[in-house]
Amino acid sequence: MIRRVLERYADKPLNVMVVGAGVYVCGKGTEGYGTILPALFQAQKEGIIGGIKIAATSSSSVKILRKKIADLNKIFSFALDIESFPKNGKKDQQAYKKIIESGFRPDCAIVSVPDHFHFKIVSYLLKRNIPCLVVKPLAPTLKEVKELIKLQQKNNVYGAVEFHKRFDRSNLKLKDVLTQGSIGDPLYFLVEYSQRKSVPTKKFAQWVDHTNIFQYLGIHYVDIIYFATRAVPLRVMALGQKSYLASRGIDNYDSIQCVVEWKSKNGSKFTSSFLTNWIDSEKSSAMSDQKIKVIGTKGRYEADQKKRGISIITDEQGIEEPNPDFCGFYGSAGKEDLSFAGYGVESILQFLKDVRSIKMGKQKPADLEGRRPTFKEALVPTAVLEAANQSLEQNGAWIKINPKIWEKSNG
Ligand SMILES: NC(=O)c1ccc[n+]([C@@H]2O[C@H](COP(=O)([O-])OP(=O)(O)OC[C@H]3O[C@@H](n4cnc5c(N)ncnc54)[C@H](O)[C@@H]3O)[C@@H](O)[C@H]2O)c1
């Protein structure tokens, strides 16, 4: 009986709140539409969500957001109704709180604000029992991540990190190959990941001082190595160079190289080397240049995740090599067959479906541990990130990671 009532109640589309209205939400400052907005359009098309409220901080962001929504409504022949805040034209860092204080009770929230605000905003939402999907990194320090896990567990509310690379088939294949043991025990991983100069100089100009290129890009593949191997990091060292950005008055690293030593469940050890930069040419053929390879005792796995087999050459844009797997629309504008697809969209849809299934009483937040990028899964990437940041401050010293972190989290 209770179950039937719950199911009827949960059949209703979810009400969603989004905090942030930048590049990742709506493609602010780019030609595109970001990733979160497209996923919301797709979720609405699939009947998963209903009301949407988006909190930004300034009227200029709201204006850009409204234009992107209008464009997408036209492309989809939709009338997706998204309420945006602040409404009064004034700057308001607290707009997300006002939405909640006005009585709106979202079924879940998606938080996509600069890294150093994640903890404050997510704590506020968890304390009100609102399930959260948070863009990576969950938080830059272990202290904050542990606090968020505690809050989430205490309130029995679902929390996940938007580690969308876990949904990329290229990485799922990597996980399969490693799990099946066909390439033996891993000995070393090599990751190269970089983006264009406009990221630190333009897109993140407001908060570039609060992040770095390892924190922004490297962390994705730290998570992927953890996801694929379930090994734990033992120690970390990182070095970086300040040249191009420094010459433009930005005191941040152009490139960071980081080495992590890991221990697998069977006791064998391996390393991973991450070579990251955000000073690629604006003329590069794709925004992201990303490659991963792993050499094992019985073979190797290599994936060029930039060159996915497509190149488009035009008089206007030159050579472009788009990633067809991340987030794009497929089908004809204005037609029924149009949909947004890709691992960026999938990771958000999965969160929404999980929230719905928890609401229906079909599963509990704890059932998703080990199956989704939950808050607990963020301990490993943030432990490596924190150690890398310490190593950078200590001229590349090796920083040991306390194994008690994993013992406690598994207890
Ligand atoms: N750009 C990407 O491709 C990408 C991909 C994955 C994850 N992320 C992550 O997403 C987060 C945001 O990145 P972005 O690229 O969208 O940055 P951005 O600078 O374009 O946008 C951040 C937005 O957050 C807003 N904001 C700040 N404080 C707020 C508050 N109190 N309430 C509401 N909004 C607030 C800012 O006004 C800004 O519009 C970062 O943690 C980043 O690591 C970005």
The ligand as an SDF file (V2000), in Angstrom:
LIG
                    3D

 44 48  0  0  0  0  0  0  0  0999 V2000
   33.4740   24.0030  -18.2640 N   0  0  0  0  0  0  0  0  0  0  0  0
   33.4720   22.6900  -18.2570 C   0  0  0  0  0  0  0  0  0  0  0  0
   33.6050   22.0180  -19.2990 O   0  0  0  0  0  0  0  0  0  0  0  0
   33.2880   21.9380  -16.9770 C   0  0  0  0  0  0  0  0  0  0  0  0
   33.1880   20.5820  -17.0780 C   0  0  0  0  0  0  0  0  0  0  0  0
   32.9620   19.8440  -15.9400 C   0  0  0  0  0  0  0  0  0  0  0  0
   32.8730   20.4840  -14.7260 C   0  0  0  0  0  0  0  0  0  0  0  0
   33.0220   21.8150  -14.6350 N   0  0  0  0  0  0  0  0  0  0  0  0
   32.9480   22.4090  -13.3050 C   0  0  0  0  0  0  0  0  0  0  0  0
   31.8070   23.2300  -13.2340 O   0  0  0  0  0  0  0  0  0  0  0  0
   32.0150   24.2460  -12.2530 C   0  0  0  0  0  0  0  0  0  0  0  0
   31.6420   25.5580  -12.8850 C   0  0  0  0  0  0  0  0  0  0  0  0
   32.4150   25.6540  -14.0440 O   0  0  0  0  0  0  0  0  0  0  0  0
   31.9730   26.5380  -15.2880 P   0  0  0  0  0  0  0  0  0  0  0  0
   32.8430   26.0820  -16.3920 O   0  0  0  0  0  0  0  0  0  0  0  0
   30.5270   26.4980  -15.4980 O   0  0  0  0  0  0  0  0  0  0  0  0
   32.4580   27.9680  -14.7250 O   0  0  0  0  0  0  0  0  0  0  0  0
   31.9110   29.4440  -15.0210 P   0  0  0  0  0  0  0  0  0  0  0  0
   32.8600   30.3960  -14.4090 O   0  0  0  0  0  0  0  0  0  0  0  0
   31.5520   29.5860  -16.4560 O   0  0  0  0  0  0  0  0  0  0  0  0
   30.5300   29.4530  -14.2280 O   0  0  0  0  0  0  0  0  0  0  0  0
   30.4000   29.4400  -12.8480 C   0  0  0  0  0  0  0  0  0  0  0  0
   29.0810   30.0980  -12.5440 C   0  0  0  0  0  0  0  0  0  0  0  0
   28.7790   29.9290  -11.1670 O   0  0  0  0  0  0  0  0  0  0  0  0
   28.1190   31.1060  -10.7660 C   0  0  0  0  0  0  0  0  0  0  0  0
   28.0890   31.2390   -9.3040 N   0  0  0  0  0  0  0  0  0  0  0  0
   29.0730   31.5440   -8.4660 C   0  0  0  0  0  0  0  0  0  0  0  0
   28.6010   31.6040   -7.1950 N   0  0  0  0  0  0  0  0  0  0  0  0
   27.2780   31.3340   -7.2660 C   0  0  0  0  0  0  0  0  0  0  0  0
   26.2250   31.2860   -6.3290 C   0  0  0  0  0  0  0  0  0  0  0  0
   26.4210   31.5510   -5.0310 N   0  0  0  0  0  0  0  0  0  0  0  0
   24.9780   31.0090   -6.7680 N   0  0  0  0  0  0  0  0  0  0  0  0
   24.7370   30.7670   -8.0630 C   0  0  0  0  0  0  0  0  0  0  0  0
   25.7130   30.8210   -9.0090 N   0  0  0  0  0  0  0  0  0  0  0  0
   26.9560   31.0970   -8.6170 C   0  0  0  0  0  0  0  0  0  0  0  0
   28.8990   32.2110  -11.4410 C   0  0  0  0  0  0  0  0  0  0  0  0
   28.1530   33.3870  -11.4780 O   0  0  0  0  0  0  0  0  0  0  0  0
   29.1160   31.5940  -12.8330 C   0  0  0  0  0  0  0  0  0  0  0  0
   28.0680   31.9210  -13.7240 O   0  0  0  0  0  0  0  0  0  0  0  0
   33.4630   24.1160  -11.8110 C   0  0  0  0  0  0  0  0  0  0  0  0
   33.5120   23.4060  -10.5770 O   0  0  0  0  0  0  0  0  0  0  0  0
   34.1110   23.3100  -12.9230 C   0  0  0  0  0  0  0  0  0  0  0  0
   35.2000   22.5470  -12.4790 O   0  0  0  0  0  0  0  0  0  0  0  0
   33.1960   22.5640  -15.7430 C   0  0  0  0  0  0  0  0  0  0  0  0
  1  2  1  0
  2  3  2  0
  2  4  1  0
  4  5  1  0
  4 44  2  0
  5  6  2  0
  6  7  1  0
  7  8  2  0
  8  9  1  0
  8 44  1  0
  9 10  1  0
  9 42  1  0
 10 11  1  0
 11 12  1  0
 11 40  1  0
 12 13  1  0
 13 14  1  0
 14 15  2  0
 14 16  1  0
 14 17  1  0
 17 18  1  0
 18 19  2  0
 18 20  1  0
 18 21  1  0
 21 22  1  0
 22 23  1  0
 23 24  1  0
 23 38  1  0
 24 25  1  0
 25 26  1  0
 25 36  1  0
 26 27  1  0
 26 35  1  0
 27 28  2  0
 28 29  1  0
 29 30  1  0
 29 35  2  0
 30 31  1  0
 30 32  2  0
 32 33  1  0
 33 34  2  0
 34 35  1  0
 36 37  1  0
 36 38  1  0
 38 39  1  0
 40 41  1  0
 40 42  1  0
 42 43  1  0
M  CHG  2   8   1  16  -1
M  END
$$$$
